Amino acid sequence: MDTFNRDCLHQIHQSARLLSKKANEALAPYDLYMSQWSVLFCLDTFGPQSQKDIWTYLNVEAPTITRTVTRLEANGWVKRVRGKDKRENLIVMTDDAKARFEDIKHTMDQFDQDCLSNFTSEEKQLLHTLLHKLSTE
């Protein structure tokens, strides 16, 4: 039996867990977790979003985003505002979150650089291509 496929997927899973753990450590001074950072990054990138837009973009389950947004709201990072359609609420970053975002983004940019510092540009491009190929299967 060929275990190479299982070994590859196991390594991807272990690497993802390690990166998540290290990201949480980098975000600890801001009292944030990687899942929360992902939502804030999404809001910074695309502007106010519905929870559905967020969970679709992040490819996670709706209850996960609901819990994450609720925590972010309780901690003053986001607020819900009524959208154009009165049935829809949009999630927006608070002014305080916007003011702190650049510092956090700088921290995470440094985290990204540190994580990939042992890769050449060509290896980074190959990794990106392969992970994209894996995620679209």
DSSP file with accessible surface (Angstrom, degrees, kcal/mol):
  #  RESIDUE AA STRUCTURE BP1 BP2  ACC     N-H-->O    O-->H-N    N-H-->O    O-->H-N    TCO  KAPPA ALPHA  PHI   PSI    X-CA   Y-CA   Z-CA
    1    1 A M              0   0  198      0, 0.0     2,-0.6     0, 0.0     0, 0.0   0.000 360.0 360.0 360.0 134.1    0.0    0.0    0.0
    2    2 A D        +     0   0  115      1,-0.1     4,-0.3     2,-0.0     3,-0.1  -0.688 360.0 175.1 -83.2 117.1    1.3    3.4   -1.0
    3    3 A T     >  +     0   0   58     -2,-0.6     4,-2.8     1,-0.1     5,-0.2   0.401  55.7  96.4-101.5   3.3    1.4    5.7    2.1
    4    4 A F  H  > S+     0   0  131      1,-0.2     4,-2.7     2,-0.2     5,-0.2   0.904  83.5  50.7 -62.0 -41.6    3.1    8.6    0.3
    5    5 A N  H  > S+     0   0  108      2,-0.2     4,-2.5     1,-0.2     5,-0.2   0.937 112.6  46.4 -59.8 -46.3   -0.3   10.4   -0.3
    6    6 A R  H  > S+     0   0  142     -4,-0.3     4,-2.7     1,-0.2    -2,-0.2   0.915 112.1  51.3 -62.5 -41.4   -1.2   10.0    3.3
    7    7 A D  H  X S+     0   0   86     -4,-2.8     4,-2.4     2,-0.2    -2,-0.2   0.903 110.0  49.9 -63.0 -41.1    2.2   11.2    4.4
    8    8 A C  H  X S+     0   0   49     -4,-2.7     4,-2.3     2,-0.2    -2,-0.2   0.948 113.7  44.0 -62.2 -49.4    1.9   14.3    2.1
    9    9 A L  H  X S+     0   0  100     -4,-2.5     4,-2.5     1,-0.2    -2,-0.2   0.881 112.2  53.3 -66.1 -35.5   -1.5   15.2    3.5
   10   10 A H  H  X S+     0   0  106     -4,-2.7     4,-2.9    -5,-0.2     5,-0.2   0.927 109.0  49.6 -63.1 -42.5   -0.4   14.6    7.0
   11   11 A Q  H  X S+     0   0  114     -4,-2.4     4,-2.6     2,-0.2    -2,-0.2   0.901 110.2  50.3 -65.0 -40.1    2.5   16.9    6.5
   12   12 A I  H  X S+     0   0   68     -4,-2.3     4,-2.5     2,-0.2    -1,-0.2   0.942 112.7  47.4 -61.1 -45.6    0.2   19.6    5.1
   13   13 A H  H  X S+     0   0  102     -4,-2.5     4,-2.4     1,-0.2    -2,-0.2   0.934 113.5  46.9 -62.2 -46.5   -2.1   19.2    8.1
   14   14 A Q  H  X S+     0   0   82     -4,-2.9     4,-2.4     1,-0.2    -1,-0.2   0.896 112.5  50.2 -63.8 -40.4    0.8   19.3   10.6
   15   15 A S  H  X S+     0   0   49     -4,-2.6     4,-2.7    -5,-0.2    -1,-0.2   0.910 109.9  50.5 -64.7 -41.5    2.3   22.4    8.9
   16   16 A A  H  X S+     0   0   54     -4,-2.5     4,-2.4     2,-0.2    -2,-0.2   0.909 110.7  49.2 -63.0 -41.6   -1.1   24.2    8.9
   17   17 A R  H  X S+     0   0  155     -4,-2.4     4,-2.4     2,-0.2    -2,-0.2   0.923 112.2  48.2 -63.9 -42.5   -1.5   23.5   12.7
   18   18 A L  H  X S+     0   0   89     -4,-2.4     4,-2.7     2,-0.2     5,-0.2   0.929 111.8  49.1 -64.8 -43.9    2.0   24.7   13.4
   19   19 A L  H  X S+     0   0   82     -4,-2.7     4,-2.6     1,-0.2    -1,-0.2   0.908 111.2  50.3 -62.7 -39.8    1.5   27.9   11.4
   20   20 A S  H  X S+     0   0   50     -4,-2.4     4,-2.5    -5,-0.2    14,-0.3   0.925 110.8  49.2 -64.1 -42.8   -1.8   28.5   13.1
   21   21 A K  H  X S+     0   0  124     -4,-2.4     4,-1.9     2,-0.2    -2,-0.2   0.937 113.4  46.0 -62.1 -46.1   -0.1   28.1   16.5
   22   22 A K  H  X S+     0   0   97     -4,-2.7     4,-2.2     1,-0.2    -1,-0.2   0.883 111.4  52.4 -66.3 -37.4    2.7   30.5   15.6
   23   23 A A  H  X S+     0   0    1     -4,-2.6     4,-2.2    -5,-0.2    -1,-0.2   0.918 107.4  52.2 -64.0 -42.2    0.2   33.0   14.2
   24   24 A N  H  X S+     0   0   46     -4,-2.5     4,-1.1     1,-0.2    -2,-0.2   0.892 108.9  50.9 -61.0 -36.9   -1.7   32.9   17.5
   25   25 A E  H  < S+     0   0  113     -4,-1.9     3,-0.4     1,-0.2    -1,-0.2   0.910 110.4  48.5 -66.2 -41.5    1.5   33.6   19.4
   26   26 A A  H  < S+     0   0   25     -4,-2.2    -2,-0.2     1,-0.2    -1,-0.2   0.838 115.3  45.3 -66.3 -32.2    2.2   36.6   17.1
   27   27 A L  H ><>S+     0   0    0     -4,-2.2     3,-2.0     1,-0.2     5,-1.4   0.589  86.3  93.7 -87.7 -11.1   -1.3   37.9   17.6
   28   28 A A  G ><5S+     0   0   53     -4,-1.1     3,-2.2    -3,-0.4    -1,-0.2   0.852  76.4  61.1 -54.1 -40.1   -1.4   37.3   21.4
   29   29 A P  G 3 5S+     0   0  100      0, 0.0    -1,-0.3     0, 0.0    -2,-0.1   0.753 108.2  46.0 -61.1 -18.7   -0.3   40.9   22.2
   30   30 A Y  G < 5S-     0   0   26     -3,-2.0    -2,-0.2     2,-0.2     3,-0.1   0.337 114.0-117.9-100.9   3.4   -3.4   42.1   20.5
   31   31 A D  T < 5S+     0   0  132     -3,-2.2     2,-0.3    -4,-0.2    -3,-0.2   0.895  73.9 127.8  56.9  42.3   -5.7   39.6   22.2
   32   32 A L      < -     0   0    2     -5,-1.4     2,-0.3    -8,-0.2    -1,-0.2  -0.895  48.8-147.8-124.0 157.4   -6.5   38.1   18.8
   33   33 A Y     >  -     0   0  143     -2,-0.3     4,-2.7    -3,-0.1     3,-0.5  -0.803  35.5-103.2-116.5 164.1   -6.5   34.6   17.3
   34   34 A M  H  > S+     0   0   55     -2,-0.3     4,-2.5     1,-0.3     5,-0.2   0.869 121.2  54.6 -55.5 -41.8   -5.8   33.6   13.7
   35   35 A S  H  > S+     0   0   56      1,-0.2     4,-1.3     2,-0.2    -1,-0.3   0.897 111.2  45.4 -62.2 -37.4   -9.5   33.0   13.0
   36   36 A Q  H  > S+     0   0    5     -3,-0.5     4,-2.4     2,-0.2    -2,-0.2   0.903 110.5  53.2 -71.7 -41.6  -10.3   36.6   14.2
   37   37 A W  H  X S+     0   0   18     -4,-2.7     4,-3.2     1,-0.2     5,-0.2   0.902 104.5  57.1 -58.0 -40.7   -7.4   38.0   12.3
   38   38 A S  H  X S+     0   0   33     -4,-2.5     4,-2.2    -5,-0.2    -1,-0.2   0.903 108.0  46.5 -59.3 -41.1   -8.7   36.3    9.1
   39   39 A V  H  X S+     0   0    0     -4,-1.3     4,-2.5     2,-0.2    -1,-0.2   0.940 113.7  47.7 -66.9 -45.8  -12.1   38.1    9.6
   40   40 A L  H  X S+     0   0    0     -4,-2.4     4,-2.6     1,-0.2    -2,-0.2   0.912 111.7  50.6 -62.0 -41.6  -10.4   41.5   10.2
   41   41 A F  H  X S+     0   0   74     -4,-3.2     4,-2.5     2,-0.2    -1,-0.2   0.916 109.7  51.0 -61.7 -42.7   -8.1   41.0    7.2
   42   42 A C  H  X S+     0   0    0     -4,-2.2     4,-2.8    -5,-0.2     5,-0.3   0.925 111.4  47.5 -59.7 -45.6  -11.2   40.1    5.1
   43   43 A L  H  X S+     0   0    6     -4,-2.5     4,-2.0     1,-0.2    -2,-0.2   0.883 112.8  48.7 -65.9 -38.5  -13.0   43.3    6.2
   44   44 A D  H  < S+     0   0   62     -4,-2.6    -1,-0.2    -5,-0.2    -2,-0.2   0.897 116.1  43.8 -66.7 -38.8   -9.9   45.4    5.6
   45   45 A T  H  < S+     0   0   67     -4,-2.5    -2,-0.2    -5,-0.2    -1,-0.2   0.917 131.3  19.0 -72.8 -43.8   -9.4   43.9    2.1
   46   46 A F  H  < S-     0   0   98     -4,-2.8    -3,-0.2     1,-0.3    -2,-0.2   0.469  99.0-130.2-110.7  -6.3  -13.1   44.0    0.9
   47   47 A G     <  +     0   0   25     -4,-2.0    -1,-0.3    -5,-0.3    -2,-0.1  -0.354  67.9   2.7  82.4-169.8  -14.8   46.5    3.2
   48   48 A P  S    S-     0   0   75      0, 0.0     2,-0.3     0, 0.0    44,-0.2  -0.223  76.1-176.4 -53.1 136.7  -18.0   45.9    5.1
   49   49 A Q  E     -A   91   0A  31     42,-1.7    42,-3.5     4,-0.0     2,-0.1  -0.968  27.8-117.2-135.9 151.0  -19.2   42.3    4.5
   50   50 A S  E  >  -A   90   0A   7     -2,-0.3     4,-2.1    40,-0.2    40,-0.2  -0.455  37.3-111.3 -76.4 160.2  -22.2   40.2    5.4
   51   51 A Q  H  > S+     0   0   31     38,-0.5     4,-2.9     1,-0.2     5,-0.3   0.896 120.9  55.9 -60.9 -36.6  -21.4   37.1    7.5
   52   52 A K  H  > S+     0   0  125      1,-0.2     4,-2.4     2,-0.2    -1,-0.2   0.918 105.8  50.3 -61.3 -43.8  -22.3   35.0    4.5
   53   53 A D  H  > S+     0   0   72      1,-0.2     4,-2.4     2,-0.2    -1,-0.2   0.913 112.5  48.4 -59.7 -41.2  -19.7   36.9    2.4
   54   54 A I  H  X S+     0   0    0     -4,-2.1     4,-2.8     2,-0.2     5,-0.2   0.946 112.8  45.0 -66.6 -48.8  -17.1   36.3    5.1
   55   55 A W  H  X>S+     0   0   74     -4,-2.9     5,-1.7     1,-0.2     4,-0.9   0.872 113.8  51.1 -68.6 -30.1  -17.7   32.6    5.5
   56   56 A T  H  <5S+     0   0   85     -4,-2.4     3,-0.4    -5,-0.3    -1,-0.2   0.952 113.1  44.5 -67.7 -46.7  -17.8   32.1    1.8
   57   57 A Y  H  <5S+     0   0  118     -4,-2.4    -2,-0.2     1,-0.2    -1,-0.2   0.918 118.8  42.2 -63.5 -43.6  -14.5   33.9    1.3
   58   58 A L  H  <5S-     0   0   47     -4,-2.8    -1,-0.2    -5,-0.2    -2,-0.2   0.546 104.6-131.1 -82.2  -7.7  -12.8   32.1    4.2
   59   59 A N  T  <5 +     0   0  149     -4,-0.9     2,-0.3    -3,-0.4    -3,-0.2   0.931  61.8 126.8  58.1  48.8  -14.4   28.7    3.3
   60   60 A V      < -     0   0   54     -5,-1.7    -1,-0.2    -6,-0.1     2,-0.1  -0.842  65.4 -83.2-127.4 170.4  -15.6   28.0    6.8
   61   61 A E    >>  -     0   0  141     -2,-0.3     4,-1.6     1,-0.1     3,-0.5  -0.399  36.6-118.0 -74.5 150.3  -19.0   27.0    8.3
   62   62 A A  H 3> S+     0   0   28      1,-0.2     4,-2.5     2,-0.2     5,-0.2   0.894 112.1  54.6 -55.9 -46.2  -21.5   29.7    9.1
   63   63 A P  H 3> S+     0   0   72      0, 0.0     4,-2.5     0, 0.0    -1,-0.2   0.862 104.3  56.6 -61.1 -31.0  -21.6   28.9   12.9
   64   64 A T  H <> S+     0   0   48     -3,-0.5     4,-2.3     2,-0.2    -2,-0.2   0.933 110.1  43.4 -63.2 -46.0  -17.8   29.3   13.0
   65   65 A I  H  X S+     0   0    4     -4,-1.6     4,-3.2     2,-0.2     5,-0.3   0.898 111.0  55.7 -68.3 -38.0  -18.0   32.9   11.6
   66   66 A T  H  X S+     0   0   58     -4,-2.5     4,-2.3     1,-0.2    -2,-0.2   0.946 111.1  43.9 -59.1 -47.1  -21.0   33.7   13.8
   67   67 A R  H  X S+     0   0  127     -4,-2.5     4,-2.2     2,-0.2    -1,-0.2   0.919 115.5  48.2 -63.7 -43.3  -19.0   32.8   16.9
   68   68 A T  H  X S+     0   0    5     -4,-2.3     4,-2.7     2,-0.2    -2,-0.2   0.936 113.1  46.5 -65.4 -45.3  -15.9   34.6   15.7
   69   69 A V  H  X S+     0   0    0     -4,-3.2     4,-2.9     1,-0.2     5,-0.2   0.911 110.4  54.1 -64.4 -39.5  -17.8   37.8   14.8
   70   70 A T  H  X S+     0   0   67     -4,-2.3     4,-2.5    -5,-0.3    -1,-0.2   0.924 111.0  45.8 -60.6 -43.1  -19.6   37.7   18.2
   71   71 A R  H  X S+     0   0  123     -4,-2.2     4,-1.8     2,-0.2    -2,-0.2   0.918 113.0  49.5 -65.4 -44.3  -16.3   37.5   20.0
   72   72 A L  H  <>S+     0   0    0     -4,-2.7     5,-2.8     2,-0.2     6,-0.8   0.905 112.4  48.7 -61.6 -39.0  -14.8   40.3   17.9
   73   73 A E  H ><5S+     0   0   73     -4,-2.9     3,-1.6     1,-0.2    -2,-0.2   0.933 109.4  51.2 -66.5 -44.0  -17.9   42.4   18.5
   74   74 A A  H 3<5S+     0   0   84     -4,-2.5    -1,-0.2     1,-0.3    -2,-0.2   0.822 111.5  49.1 -62.8 -30.4  -17.8   41.8   22.3
   75   75 A N  T 3<5S-     0   0  101     -4,-1.8    -1,-0.3    -5,-0.2    -2,-0.2   0.303 119.3-109.1 -94.4   7.6  -14.1   42.8   22.3
   76   76 A G  T < 5S+     0   0   33     -3,-1.6    21,-0.4     2,-0.2    -3,-0.2   0.624  86.9 114.5  82.1  13.7  -14.8   46.0   20.3
   77   77 A W  S   <S+     0   0    9     -5,-2.8    17,-2.1    -6,-0.2     2,-0.3   0.821  79.7  13.8 -85.6 -35.3  -13.1   45.0   17.0
   78   78 A V  E     -B   93   0A   3     -6,-0.8     2,-0.3    15,-0.3    15,-0.2  -0.902  59.7-159.7-135.2 165.9  -16.3   45.0   14.8
   79   79 A K  E     -B   92   0A  97     13,-2.5    13,-2.6    -2,-0.3     2,-0.5  -0.963  21.9-120.3-141.7 159.1  -19.8   46.1   14.9
   80   80 A R  E     -B   91   0A  74     -2,-0.3     2,-0.4    11,-0.2    11,-0.2  -0.868  30.0-177.7-100.7 132.8  -22.9   45.1   13.0
   81   81 A V  E     -B   90   0A  53      9,-2.7     9,-3.9    -2,-0.5     2,-0.2  -0.961  34.3-100.3-128.5 148.9  -24.7   47.7   10.9
   82   82 A R  E     -B   89   0A 159     -2,-0.4     7,-0.2     7,-0.2     4,-0.1  -0.476  39.2-142.7 -69.1 133.1  -27.9   47.4    8.8
   83   83 A G        -     0   0   12      5,-3.2    -1,-0.1     2,-0.5     5,-0.1  -0.137  35.2 -87.2 -82.3-175.9  -27.2   46.9    5.1
   84   84 A K  S    S+     0   0  214      1,-0.1     2,-0.7     2,-0.1    -1,-0.1   0.892 122.8  63.8 -61.3 -39.8  -29.2   48.3    2.3
   85   85 A D  S >  S-     0   0   66      1,-0.1     3,-2.6     3,-0.0    -2,-0.5  -0.793  88.1-142.5 -84.3 118.3  -31.4   45.3    2.5
   86   86 A K  T 3  S+     0   0  155     -2,-0.7    -1,-0.1     1,-0.3    -2,-0.1   0.695  98.1  60.6 -61.6 -15.7  -33.0   45.6    6.0
   87   87 A R  T 3  S+     0   0  219     -5,-0.1     2,-0.5     2,-0.0    -1,-0.3   0.624  96.4  75.2 -82.8 -12.2  -32.8   41.8    6.4
   88   88 A E    <   -     0   0   76     -3,-2.6    -5,-3.2    -5,-0.1     2,-0.4  -0.864  62.7-159.6-110.2 131.9  -29.0   41.9    6.1
   89   89 A N  E     - B   0  82A  75     -2,-0.5   -38,-0.5    -7,-0.2     2,-0.4  -0.877  12.7-146.3-101.7 140.8  -26.5   43.1    8.7
   90   90 A L  E     -AB  50  81A  39     -9,-3.9    -9,-2.7    -2,-0.4     2,-0.5  -0.851   9.4-134.1-104.0 146.0  -23.0   44.1    7.6
   91   91 A I  E     +AB  49  80A   1    -42,-3.5   -42,-1.7    -2,-0.4     2,-0.3  -0.855  31.0 175.2 -98.1 126.4  -19.9   43.5    9.7
   92   92 A V  E     - B   0  79A  19    -13,-2.6   -13,-2.5    -2,-0.5     2,-0.2  -0.961  33.3-108.5-130.5 150.0  -17.6   46.5    9.8
   93   93 A M  E     - B   0  78A  12     -2,-0.3   -15,-0.3   -15,-0.2   -16,-0.1  -0.545  37.7-118.8 -72.6 143.1  -14.4   47.2   11.7
   94   94 A T     >  -     0   0   23    -17,-2.1     4,-2.5    -2,-0.2     5,-0.2  -0.309  26.4-106.8 -73.5 165.0  -14.8   49.8   14.5
   95   95 A D  H  > S+     0   0  120      1,-0.2     4,-2.2     2,-0.2     5,-0.1   0.891 122.9  53.2 -60.5 -38.6  -12.8   53.0   14.4
   96   96 A D  H  > S+     0   0   94      2,-0.2     4,-1.7     1,-0.2    -1,-0.2   0.918 108.9  48.8 -62.7 -42.3  -10.6   51.6   17.2
   97   97 A A  H  > S+     0   0    0    -21,-0.4     4,-1.5     1,-0.2    -2,-0.2   0.919 110.1  51.4 -63.9 -42.2   -9.9   48.4   15.2
   98   98 A K  H  X S+     0   0  117     -4,-2.5     4,-0.7     1,-0.2    -1,-0.2   0.899 109.0  51.5 -61.3 -39.5   -9.1   50.5   12.1
   99   99 A A  H  < S+     0   0   80     -4,-2.2     4,-0.3     1,-0.2    -1,-0.2   0.845 117.1  38.8 -66.7 -33.3   -6.6   52.6   14.1
  100  100 A R  H  X S+     0   0   88     -4,-1.7     4,-1.8     1,-0.2     3,-0.4   0.611  95.4  86.0 -89.7 -14.5   -4.9   49.4   15.4
  101  101 A F  H  X S+     0   0    3     -4,-1.5     4,-3.4     1,-0.2     5,-0.2   0.881  82.3  55.1 -61.2 -43.8   -5.1   47.5   12.2
  102  102 A E  H  X S+     0   0  116     -4,-0.7     4,-2.4     1,-0.2    -1,-0.2   0.885 108.5  49.6 -60.5 -38.1   -1.9   48.8   10.5
  103  103 A D  H  > S+     0   0   93     -3,-0.4     4,-2.1    -4,-0.3    -1,-0.2   0.924 114.1  45.0 -65.5 -42.9    0.2   47.8   13.5
  104  104 A I  H  X S+     0   0    0     -4,-1.8     4,-2.6     2,-0.2    -2,-0.2   0.921 111.7  52.7 -66.7 -41.8   -1.3   44.3   13.5
  105  105 A K  H  X S+     0   0   60     -4,-3.4     4,-2.8     1,-0.2    -2,-0.2   0.908 107.8  51.6 -61.1 -40.8   -0.9   44.0    9.8
  106  106 A H  H  X S+     0   0  116     -4,-2.4     4,-2.3    -5,-0.2    -1,-0.2   0.925 109.5  50.3 -61.0 -44.4    2.8   44.9   10.1
  107  107 A T  H  X S+     0   0   34     -4,-2.1     4,-2.2     1,-0.2    -2,-0.2   0.922 113.4  45.3 -58.5 -44.5    3.2   42.2   12.7
  108  108 A M  H  X S+     0   0    1     -4,-2.6     4,-2.7     2,-0.2    -2,-0.2   0.847 108.7  55.6 -74.1 -30.8    1.5   39.7   10.5
  109  109 A D  H  X S+     0   0   72     -4,-2.8     4,-2.4     2,-0.2    -1,-0.2   0.924 110.4  46.6 -62.8 -42.1    3.5   40.8    7.4
  110  110 A Q  H  X S+     0   0   80     -4,-2.3     4,-2.8     2,-0.2    -2,-0.2   0.907 110.4  53.0 -65.5 -40.7    6.7   40.1    9.5
  111  111 A F  H  X S+     0   0   29     -4,-2.2     4,-2.6     2,-0.2    -2,-0.2   0.935 109.1  49.6 -57.4 -47.6    5.2   36.7   10.5
  112  112 A D  H  X S+     0   0   83     -4,-2.7     4,-1.6     1,-0.2    -2,-0.2   0.926 112.0  47.7 -58.6 -46.8    4.6   35.9    6.9
  113  113 A Q  H  < S+     0   0  123     -4,-2.4     4,-0.4     1,-0.2    -1,-0.2   0.917 112.3  49.3 -61.6 -43.7    8.2   36.8    5.9
  114  114 A D  H >< S+     0   0   93     -4,-2.8     3,-1.0     1,-0.2     4,-0.3   0.907 108.8  52.7 -63.0 -42.0    9.6   34.8    8.8
  115  115 A C  H 3< S+     0   0   41     -4,-2.6     3,-0.3     1,-0.2    -1,-0.2   0.841 118.9  34.7 -63.9 -33.0    7.6   31.7    8.0
  116  116 A L  T >< S+     0   0   61     -4,-1.6     3,-1.9    -5,-0.2    -1,-0.2   0.246  83.2 110.6-107.4  14.6    8.8   31.7    4.4
  117  117 A S  T <  S+     0   0   77     -3,-1.0    -1,-0.2    -4,-0.4    -2,-0.1   0.750  75.0  56.1 -65.1 -22.9   12.3   33.0    4.9
  118  118 A N  T 3  S+     0   0  150     -3,-0.3     2,-0.4    -4,-0.3    -1,-0.3   0.431  93.6  88.6 -88.5   2.4   13.9   29.6    4.1
  119  119 A F  S <  S-     0   0   81     -3,-1.9     2,-0.1     4,-0.0    -3,-0.0  -0.804  72.5-132.6-102.7 141.8   12.2   29.5    0.7
  120  120 A T     >  -     0   0   68     -2,-0.4     4,-2.5     1,-0.1     5,-0.2  -0.381  34.7-103.1 -75.7 168.0   13.6   30.9   -2.6
  121  121 A S  H  > S+     0   0   90      1,-0.2     4,-2.3     2,-0.2     5,-0.2   0.904 124.9  51.2 -59.2 -40.4   11.2   33.0   -4.7
  122  122 A E  H  > S+     0   0  142      1,-0.2     4,-2.5     2,-0.2    -1,-0.2   0.900 109.3  49.5 -65.5 -40.5   10.8   30.1   -7.1
  123  123 A E  H  > S+     0   0   92      2,-0.2     4,-3.0     1,-0.2    -2,-0.2   0.898 109.7  51.6 -66.3 -38.8   10.0   27.7   -4.2
  124  124 A K  H  X S+     0   0   85     -4,-2.5     4,-2.7     2,-0.2    -2,-0.2   0.921 110.8  48.2 -61.9 -43.6    7.4   30.2   -2.9
  125  125 A Q  H  X S+     0   0  119     -4,-2.3     4,-2.5     2,-0.2    -2,-0.2   0.924 113.3  47.5 -63.4 -42.7    5.8   30.4   -6.3
  126  126 A L  H  X S+     0   0  101     -4,-2.5     4,-2.9     2,-0.2     5,-0.2   0.927 111.8  50.1 -64.2 -44.6    5.8   26.6   -6.6
  127  127 A L  H  X S+     0   0   62     -4,-3.0     4,-2.9     2,-0.2     5,-0.3   0.935 111.4  49.0 -58.8 -46.6    4.3   26.2   -3.1
  128  128 A H  H  X S+     0   0  121     -4,-2.7     4,-2.4     1,-0.2     5,-0.2   0.931 112.7  47.6 -58.3 -46.8    1.6   28.8   -3.9
  129  129 A T  H  X S+     0   0   68     -4,-2.5     4,-2.4     2,-0.2    -2,-0.2   0.928 114.1  46.2 -62.0 -46.0    0.8   27.0   -7.2
  130  130 A L  H  X S+     0   0   92     -4,-2.9     4,-2.5     2,-0.2    -2,-0.2   0.913 113.3  47.8 -67.1 -41.2    0.6   23.5   -5.5
  131  131 A L  H  X S+     0   0   78     -4,-2.9     4,-2.4    -5,-0.2    -1,-0.2   0.908 112.3  50.1 -67.7 -37.8   -1.5   24.7   -2.6
  132  132 A H  H  X S+     0   0  110     -4,-2.4     4,-1.0    -5,-0.3    -2,-0.2   0.928 110.7  49.8 -63.0 -43.2   -3.9   26.5   -5.0
  133  133 A K  H >< S+     0   0  127     -4,-2.4     3,-0.6     1,-0.2     4,-0.3   0.915 111.3  49.4 -62.0 -41.2   -4.1   23.3   -7.1
  134  134 A L  H >< S+     0   0   79     -4,-2.5     3,-1.0     1,-0.2    -1,-0.2   0.902 110.0  50.5 -64.2 -41.1   -4.8   21.3   -3.9
  135  135 A S  H 3< S+     0   0   91     -4,-2.4    -1,-0.2     1,-0.2    -2,-0.2   0.604 108.5  51.9 -78.7  -9.7   -7.5   23.7   -2.7
  136  136 A T  T <<        0   0   86     -4,-1.0    -1,-0.2    -3,-0.6    -2,-0.2   0.331 360.0 360.0-105.5   5.2   -9.4   23.7   -6.1
  137  137 A E    <         0   0  176     -3,-1.0    -3,-0.0    -4,-0.3    -4,-0.0  -0.405 360.0 360.0 -73.0 360.0   -9.6   19.9   -6.4
